[in-house]
Amino acid sequence: MAITVNGSEFTDAEVEAELPHHQDTPQPLRSACIALALKRVMLDEAAELGHPVQDAEEAADWLLSTQVSVPTVDEASCRRYYDQHPERFRVGGWVDADHILFAVAENTPLDALREFANETLALVRSHPERFEALAAERSNCPSSENGGALGQMVRGEAVPEFEAALWRITPGTIAEALIETRYGLHIVRVNRRDEGRQLPFEQVHEAIAQALLAASRDAAWRQYVQVLLGRAKIEGIDLEGVDTPLVQ
């Protein structure tokens, strides 16, 4: 079925030109068509408001600067964010940890892997003295050769989901549950940790304000584009649940 937005039908050439930008998405063709629909809606809205342009990114910039009301960010909001996320404003510090990795490959039976990992977790929590031996026997990480030892890792060295666990687990203990990351399932033991130092609010105030303003602008933009999509006449594609990022 042809896809039309406000009476304009997408050509095969337009879809083919957009498609290479969406090869990393689960459904490249659908993502490309959605992107074209968003661009068409923004171009039509800019033209309707007396600012006709040919480039969708230019239309988006103009609409954002003239039609979208972005809430301001005050010092109280910045202070609240600082107080609620102290770990984001620490520098230095390190964690000495060990782990047992149950890696997830393309054809890995996940239920069986999780069951095996949980059995190992129960065993190692009951007999922590066996951690090194079980890591050597069952871990899919090269660290298995050293009993699962990862050594001292500084902030930012590990993937975010693993690092968050490293700074959450009480030193001298094994995590009560499996840690899930993009690499698989981990049993994690934190041996020692240096918390580093907290940057003063005055030093990070401006960076927090800029980050909150960007988030506020993004939220306002997404809401605005959802309104535009709701007003547009779109046929041939279902946009329910579609995210609305800024044009890339």
Secondary structure, 3 states (H helix, E strand, C coil): CCCEECCEECCHHHHHHHHHHHCCCCCHHHHHHHHHHHHHHHHHHHHHCCCCCCCHHHHHHHHHHHHCCCCCCCHHHHHHHHHHCHHHHEECCEEEEEEEEEECCCCCCHHHHHHHHHHHHHHHHHCHHHHHHHHHHHCCCHHHHHCCEEEEEECCCCCHHHHHHHCCCCCCEECCCCEEECCEEEEEEEEEEECCEECCHHHHHHHHHHHHHHHHHHHHHHHHHHHHHHHCCEECCCCCCCCCCCCC
